[in-house]
């Protein structure tokens, strides 16, 4: 038999397709093998070294320090140091001052000496950036807990903020969900001004007097505002302060989740534990014991002598995406793995009002959160993806699935923002004043503005669930078209970053009936090709 040129050409054309099919089959088998017995999937969420450092600070502050844990955490932090002596926000990125200061101090706690080459290199870089004085609130707060920074040089975060009406410009509900919880906890901590004596000095992290710093002007403005606030608060009756602290304590306890956490997030839980402990709650109190157990379990040991912190677990997110991926790959809709995953997802739907009810009174619960346990702060992103996943499964009890989908759909529609987009957790937490406060240093991250990635996921879900022509879906589409970047991309808030955002929006627009030759689609595709 003679092989012709046409035969060769067809074989070459078929080779990439067959390779793709093999890859899908292998990936499908791999993903099915990784499903947990309970029906969910779970990976590991890697974050920056600041959180590993904070875990050591937390343990030392509460008297829970353990030599093995400290040494193992030190090995992990040390292994992630960049060549210039710093630690970045993400691998390969530039050094971050806040993270670098915290990682350095954590290594001091782990026994590293300041005259060691990797430590001296780090300290020199910190001084070049203006030293500790140029850092933002988080590292300076942790340093104050051990006497390395003065409480007088930290902002006043009065616990009386808890008494502000929910619609006031600076109530706790004018901040996003995670910032709100941290603010309440830190207001209690700062009211106590605790100091646990430090085992060493960190003078090497302070820039020489007179050194200019990018934070100089900010600090001068801050000090004037902070002094005025402190003077005003000093004249307030003590009974009001005690009442406010007790109200903050109650607020925190009401939001503790079934697994002992706050929001399923280790750093938020750490601040809550410290606040409650300062209020007299012993470490063996059931609330604190459960919380400390949660924090202790939020780690991985990739080696016997290496320990790394996992700030948040994401089983709901990974499970719903896995279901959709397997269905796309051709796994039958009634496959036992998909049914088991759907059964587990159905148990994670929230069934009581959370903080979102402040801005959406009368709306029934029905959302999903990112984590194992979080009734207080479900999010629109997970809810959208769960609804899409549930509709891909041929469940033996379709009425149960239909009821859950209906509740989730109504909840997601009920938290649409006034401008037509969707934020992560609650609608219209977009006030300008919280972003300008000097005590937070995080700008727009302390509010919950609509984003392209989340809005894209919600719009795609609505379109695929038969609401393509619903006025609320069309408003979402218009929001997406208005927020396309000049270069044709969309910015993704909850992923990195423009590739992620664009990847969320394009399927949504197509599902919602936007023609593939629409200018916005063409511009996005042109941008994708360019990168």
N, C-alpha and C positions, 0 to 999 in steps of 0.2 A: 504494500500500500504506500502510495506516494503522499508525503505531506506538502501541501501547497502553501503559498504565501498567505492566502485567505485563512487557512486553518491556523497558521501561526498567529495571525492578527487576532482572530477570535479567542485563541487561548490566552494571549496577552491581555485582552480586554477582560476576560473572565477571571484572571488571576486575582486582581484586587478585590473583586466582588466575593470570590470564594474565601479569600483571606479574611474579609470582613465578617462573613458568615461564621467562619471558625472562631473568630475573636468573640463574637456575640455568644456563641454556644459555650465557650470556655468561661466567659464572664458570667453568664447565667448560672452555670454550675457552681462557680465560685460564690456568687451571691446567695444562692439557695443554701449552700453549705454553711454560710455564716449566720443564718437566722438562728436566734436564740430559742430555747425551748418554749418560752412564753409567747413567742410570735413576733417579737420585735427584732430590729437590727440596731447595732450600736457600734460606733467607731470611737475614736479618741479625738477630742477637741483640743488642739495645741494652741496655747496662748503665750504671751510674752513673759519674760522672767520676773517682771515686777510682781506677779501673783505668787510665784514660788517664794520670792523674798517675803511677801506679806504673810504667807503661811508660817514661815519661821518666826516673824515678829509676833504673830498672834499666839503661837505656842509658847514663846518666851514670856510674853506679857501675862499670860494666864498661869504660868508655872507648869506648863505641859511639855517643856523642852525635853528632848530625848536625844542622847548622843548619836545613836545609830541614824535616826531620822535626820538630824542636823547635818551629819556628815554626808549622807546619801543625797540630800537636797543640794548641799554645797557642790558635790561632784556634778550634778546636772547643770546647775547654774554656771559653774566654771566652764563646762564643756560648750556652752552656747556663747561664750564671749567672743566678740569680733577681734580682728587683728589689731585694731586701733585702741583696744582696751574697753570698748563700750558694749552695750547691749541694745539691739534695735527693737522696734515694735514688731517687725516681721523679719524672718530670715533673709539676709542679704541686704536689708535696708540700712539707712544711716543710723548712727547712735542716737538714742533718745535719752535726754538728761534725766528725766524722772525715773525711768526704768534703770538706768545705769547707777544712779545713786542708791536705789533700793537693793539692786543686785550686789553692789559693792559692800554695803553694810551687812547684808546677809552672809557674804563670804567672810567678813570679819567675825561674825557670830560662829561661823563654821571653822574658825581657827586660822584663816589666812592672815598673814602679817602684812602691814602696810608697806614694808620695805621689799616685799617680793615683787619681781619684775612686772607681772601681770596686774598687780594691785597698784603699783606706783604709776604705771602707764595710764590706768583708769583714773586715778585721782588727779593726775595732771590734766587730763582731758576735761574732767568735771570743773576744775578751777578755771580752765580756759573759757568755759561756757558761762562763768559767773558764779560757780559754786552752788551750794545748797540754797542760797538766797534767790537764785534765779529759777528754782524749781517751782512747780505748781503745788496745789494744796495737798494732794495725796501723800507724796513722800514727806513733806514737812509735818503733816499730821502724825504719821508713824514715828518720825524722829522725836516729836514732842512727847510721845508716850514714854520715851526713855530718857528724856531730859537733854537730848541733843539739839533741840530747838525750843524756843520759848513759846508758851501758850499765848503770851501777850503779842507775839508776832504772827499769830494765826487769826483768821477772820472770826468775827462773832457770828455764830449760827444759832440764834436763840431758839430754845425749845418752844417759846411762845408762838412760833410760826404755825404750830399745830392748831391754834385757835382761830386762824384766819378763815373767813368764809370760803367755801370751795371755789367760788367764782372770783375771789379777790385776785388782783394781778400777781401777788406773791404768796398765794396759798401753796400748800404742798402739792395741790392738784394742778398747779401751773407748770410743774416739772414733769418730765416723763417718768415712767413707772420705776425704772431702776434708780434714777437720780433721787426720786422722792423717798424711796426707802432708805437710801444712804443718808440723805439729809436728816431724816427723822432720827436715825441712830446716832449720827455724828453730833447732832444738836445735844443729845443726852451726854455723850462722851465729853464734849467741850464744856458743858456746864459743870462737870466734875473736875476737869483739868487734871487727870491722873498722871503720875510720873512713877515709873519703875526704874530705879537707878541702873544706869548703863554700866556694863563691865569694862568699857574702854571709851576713850575719846575718839572723835572723828574729825579733829582739827584739819586734817589733810584735805577734807572736802570743802573747805571754806576758802573763797577767794580772798586775797589780801585786801585790807581796807582801801577804799577809794577805787577799786576795780569797777569799771563800767560794766553794766549788764543790760541785756534787752529788757529785763524786768524792772529796771530802775524807775522809769516813769510810772509804770503800773503800780509798783510798790509805794511810791510817794502818794499817789491818789488813794490807794487802798488804805494806807495808814491814817490819812485824814478821815476817810469814811468810817474806818474801823474804830478810831478813837471816839468819834461822835456817837456811834452806835453803843459803844461800851459805856460812855457817860450816861446816855439815856437809860440804858438797861439797869445801871447801878442804882438808879433812883426808884426802880419799880419795887412794889411790895414783895417781900420774900414769899409770901403765901401764893402769889401769882406764879412765881418761878416753880415752886414745888408742884403746884397744880398742873402746870404745863408739862413738867417732866413726867408726872404720873400719866398724863394723857398720851404722851409719846410712848411710854412703856405699854399702855393698853393697846395702842394702835399697832405696835410691833407684834405683840402676842396674838392679836386677832388675825394676823397675816402669816403666822407660821404654818408651814405646810405639813402634810402627813408624814413626810420623810424627815422632819426636823429642820428643814431649810427655810430660807426666805427666797421665794422665786426659783428654787432649784439651782441657785447660783452660789458658789462657795464664798467669793469676796463679799457679797451682800450679807451672807449669813455671818461671816466673821465680825462685821461691824455691829450687827444686831446682838450677837453674843456678848461682845465687850460692853455695849450699852446696858444690857440687862444685868450683867455681872456687877457693874458699877452701881447699879440700883439695888444691890443686895441679894440678887439671885445666885445661890450657890451653884457650883459646877455640877453637883449631883441632883439639882432640881430637874424634874423630867423634861422641861422645855430646853434647858441648856445641855443636858446630857444627850438628848436627841440631836441637837444642833451640832455639838462637838463630834458626835459619831458621824454625822453627815459630812462635816469638813474632813475628818480623818479618812473617810472613804472616798473622798474626791481626789484620789491620786492613782498613779500607776507606778509599778516597779519593773521597768524594762530589764533591769539586771538586779542581782541580789543587793548590790551596794549603790544603786542609782534610783532616785525617787523624783518623780515629776508630778506637778499639780495639774489637775483637770478642773478648770473653773466651772464648767457646766457640761452636763451630758445632754445629748440631743436625740433620744430614741424616737420621739414622735416624727421629727423631721426626717431622720434617716429611714424610718420604716415606711412612711408614705411615699418618699421618693423611690425606695426600693420596689415597692408594689408597682408603681407606675413604670419603672424601668423594666421589670420582669414582664409586665403585660405588653409593653412595647416590643419586647424581644420575642414575643410569641408564646409565652407561658399561658396555658389555658386559664380562663377566668375563674374556673372552679377548682383550680389546683389547690391541694391542701395547704400549701405554704401561704398562698394569697388569702385563703379563708381564715387561717389562723392569725395572720397579720391584721386582717379586718376586724376579727373578734377582739384582738388586743387594742386596736385603735378606738373601737367603740367604748371600751372601758375608760379611756382617757378624756372623753369629752367633759367639759366643765358643766356642773349642774347647780352652781350657786353664783350670785352676783359677785363681781370683783370690783376693783377700783374704777373700771370703765363705766360702771353704773352711775358714777357721779355726773358724767357728761351725757350719758344715755339712759336717763331714768325710765323705768317701765319696760326696757328691753329685756327679754328673757335670755338667760345664759345659753350657751351652745358652742362656744369656741374651743379650740385646742391650743395647748401651749407646746413649747419646744421640748420640755423635759418630762421626767417620770411623773412628778407631782407638782402642780402649780394651778390652783383654783383661782388665784387672785389676779393673775396677769396672763390670760390667754392672748394669742396674737393672731392677726388677720392673715399673716403669711402661712403659718402652719395650718390654720383652718382651711384656707383655700386649697392647699396641696393635699390635705387629708380628704376633703370632699372629692377632689379629682381622683384620688386613689380608690376611695370606697366605690365610686361609680365604675371602676374597672374590674370589680370582683363580682362573680356570680355567687352570692351568699345564700346559704340554705334558708335564712330567715330574712327575706327581702323587706318585709314590713319594718323590721327593726332598723335596717340600714336606711330605709326611706325616712323614718322618723328622725334619725340622727342627722341625716343630710339636711332635712328641712329645718331643724333647729340651728344647725351650723350656718346654713344659707341666710336665715333671717338675722342671725347675730352679725354676720359679716356685712350684710346690707345696712344694718342698724348703726354701724360705727363708721360709715362713710363720712369723710370730711366735707365741710361746706363747699370747698372749691372743686369737689368731684373726685379727688384722689383718696387714697387710703394710707394711713400711717401704720406703724407697727402694732400699737396696742390700743390706743384710744383716739377719738376724733378731736381735732382742733386744739391740741396742746401746743400752741404755736406762738404764745405771747413773746414780745420782744424783750420785756424787762428781765426775765430769768437769764437770758443769754448774755446780759451785760453786767451781771453781778461779779464783783472781783473775787468772791470767795470760791467760785466753782472752777474757773480757769478752763472750762471746756466748751465755751461758746454755744453754738447751736446744738451740740450733742445733748444738752440738758432738756431739750424739748422733744416733741414727737411729731415732726412734720411729715406730710405725705412724701413718699418716695416712689421712684419709677419702678424699682424691682418689685416692691410689694403691690403697688397698683397694677402692674402687669400681671402678676399671679392672680389677683382677685378678678380682674377683667377676663382673663383666660378661663378661670373657673366658671364665672357667670355665663360666658358664651357657650361653654361646653355643657352646661347644665340647662340649656334651653332659654337663657335670658339674654340672648344676643341683642335683641331690639328693645330691651327694657330701658327706660329713660336713665336709670342709675348706671347701667352699663355704658350707655352712650356718653354720659358725663365723664366716666372714667376714661373712655377712649379719647375724648377731647382733652382731658388733663394730660394724658401721655403725649399727644401730639404737641401740646403747648410746651412741654418740658423736654423736648429733644434738644440736645446740645448743638452748638453751632457746627461741630464737626460731623454731626449725624449720629452720634452715639447717645446712649442714656446712661446716667450715673447710677450705679448700684450701691445703696447704703449698706446692705447686709451681706455683701460679697465683695470680692476684689476684682475690679470695681466697674470700669466701663464695659469690659467684655461681659461681666456678669449681668449688669443692668440691661445691656442691649439684648443679651440672650433671654432675659425675662420678658422683655417688651415685644419683640418681634413675633413670637408665637401667639401672644395675646392679641395683637392687632390683626393677625391673619385669622385667628379663631373668631374675632369679633366682626369679620367681614370687610376689613380694610383691604382694598385690592393690592395684589402683590406688586403692581406697577405704580402704586401711590408714591408720591415724591418722598415722603418720610421713610418708606420702606427702602426705596432705591438708595437714598442717602445713607441709611444704616448699613446696607449691604456693601456700598462703596467703602465705608469706613472700615468694616470688618475685613474686607480684602486688603486694605491699606496697612493693616497691622498684623 
